[in-house]
Amino acid sequence: MLGWLDLYQHGFVHRDISIGNILKLKSAATAFRRDFSALPVRNLILPSSTKDIGSLNSFPELITAIENDKHRSIADIAYKIHKHAQEFTSGAGCKAIWTDGDMGEGMAGYFKRLAHDGTVSGTPQFMSKWFLNESKNKIQSPADDIESFLWTVSIVGCPFSGGQPKIGVDEGPIHLVEAGLVNQLQELGWNVKFDGHHQFEDIKYTLSSSSATASSPAAGTDSDTSTTSNHWDPPIGILKNPRLVSRVCEEVAKVVSGHAKKGELPLTLGGDHSLAMGTISGTLDAHPRAGVIWVDAHADINTAATTESGNIHGMPVSFLMGLDGNHQAFSDFNKSNSPSLETPFAWIKPVLKPSSIVYIGLRDVDSGEKKILKDNGIKAFSMHDVDRYGIGKVVEMALDYLNADNTNPDEVRPIHLSFDVDALDPSVAPSTGTPVRGGLTFREGHYICERIWETGALVGLDLMEVNPSLEDDVSVKQTVAVGCSLVRAALGETLL
Ligand SMILES: NC(=[NH2+])NCCC[C@H](N)C(=O)O
């Protein structure tokens, strides 16, 4: 921020404040800091010659924008930064420098030019909310630079287990938060938004009341959706709880996209992995160019035609891709038997191209899924690849693959990371519904998260399938702790 302060005091906007543009110095260098003096904004931006002032004044809107409160408060903020810097860093020297000033502009010339072309610049994840939402004909100011320093993570707690039969996975997010995740992220410097876990009870209620006249008799109870089917949500083929899963994911999609569009980073805590239909739909709604890195023991790409279990947590990727096996099953579904029952998943758009996802950690892939992966040419690094190349090379290959498909080669492609805790070996994360031996070590799992954070391209994060009802207390504690530390690693915690 000191670097920013210097730029500002010299009358510059940086216009590309992001994590990748700070170079840390190996050892602190001696730096000379001038006394603080905030020039009135008008002086900063107005060129000295009266001729130029004349031309600038011919843009009355511009003048108003420059002189409004937002811009006056920049001087205040700058002064505060200066004060804090004096307290905390006096004698500490200069520890890092700003690079990539090629988007930077001296404010005078810049304001004049922008009045004509309305160009904005920056790295989307760090750009100000104001820009992301209305980038047309706006003037990028030092206030937008400052906002790039503030990172908000919005925790989307999803206590949901309807995509699989074991109770307890709905307790995952509660345990992760109780273990102190909010505090831990704040300590990493994040502004954390968390207004409690989402309640999906309303969805059950609407579904059950809207189907009150359904002809099939009650087969289960409303409170136990995970093991028995409800009269308001009978299976489609062998797919369990299809309407409930669909509605919950639809809501999650809206919430995730809402956060992402505000420039926040949505962190979804599951819950079972069917929720990724919601999280990835939400991310792609806000960042259509995003690619997905799916870390998991399973491919979760079964369709209604291939699933052997009928558990929808083994299927989310197929819905996101709009694979054929699902269309067939749903068109075969005869609504006329229960006219009051809705057809689920109609809201999901096939937003995920097969070339926009990479898997890491696979080792339990059903035969139907193997065929789907092959037929669609989907990139997957199994545990065999991790053994063969090492995790470092695998993650590089995964990132290169996604970036090769980048439609805008000038920008890093945004990344959504969907991490199923069962990607880790059961000795590392035992409390999960479908553990498979031979998984990622503690370090391999963390390395993936750390490396993705380093790219500066993370725009969405899921941590799924922590089930605190399975195994003994020690295993539960261990799994929850690993879940928290994976999230921290993905959000910037480093070993040194
Ligand atoms: N998210 C998970 N844990 N998925 C496990 C899926 C297991 C199996 N392939 C199935 O479709 O039932």
Ligand as a Chemical Component Dictionary entry (heavy atoms), coordinates in Angstrom:
data_LIG
# 
_chem_comp.id                   LIG 
_chem_comp.type                 NON-POLYMER 
_chem_comp.pdbx_formal_charge   1 
_chem_comp.three_letter_code    LIG 
# 
loop_
_chem_comp_atom.comp_id 
_chem_comp_atom.atom_id 
_chem_comp_atom.alt_atom_id 
_chem_comp_atom.type_symbol 
_chem_comp_atom.charge 
_chem_comp_atom.model_Cartn_x 
_chem_comp_atom.model_Cartn_y 
_chem_comp_atom.model_Cartn_z 
_chem_comp_atom.pdbx_ordinal 
LIG N1 N1 N 0 -18.955 -36.952 -4.591 1  
LIG C1 C1 C 0 -18.724 -38.224 -4.350 2  
LIG N2 N2 N 1 -18.243 -38.611 -3.220 3  
LIG N3 N3 N 0 -19.035 -39.108 -5.327 4  
LIG C2 C2 C 0 -18.918 -40.502 -5.225 5  
LIG C3 C3 C 0 -19.520 -41.169 -6.418 6  
LIG C4 C4 C 0 -19.382 -42.652 -6.366 7  
LIG C5 C5 C 0 -19.945 -43.385 -7.588 8  
LIG N4 N4 N 0 -19.157 -43.137 -8.755 9  
LIG C6 C6 C 0 -21.393 -42.990 -7.827 10 
LIG O1 O1 O 0 -21.704 -42.431 -8.831 11 
LIG O2 O2 O 0 -22.218 -43.285 -7.000 12 
# 
loop_
_chem_comp_bond.comp_id 
_chem_comp_bond.atom_id_1 
_chem_comp_bond.atom_id_2 
_chem_comp_bond.value_order 
_chem_comp_bond.pdbx_ordinal 
LIG N1 C1 SING 1  
LIG C1 N2 DOUB 2  
LIG C1 N3 SING 3  
LIG N3 C2 SING 4  
LIG C2 C3 SING 5  
LIG C3 C4 SING 6  
LIG C4 C5 SING 7  
LIG C5 N4 SING 8  
LIG C5 C6 SING 9  
LIG C6 O1 DOUB 10 
LIG C6 O2 SING 11 
# 
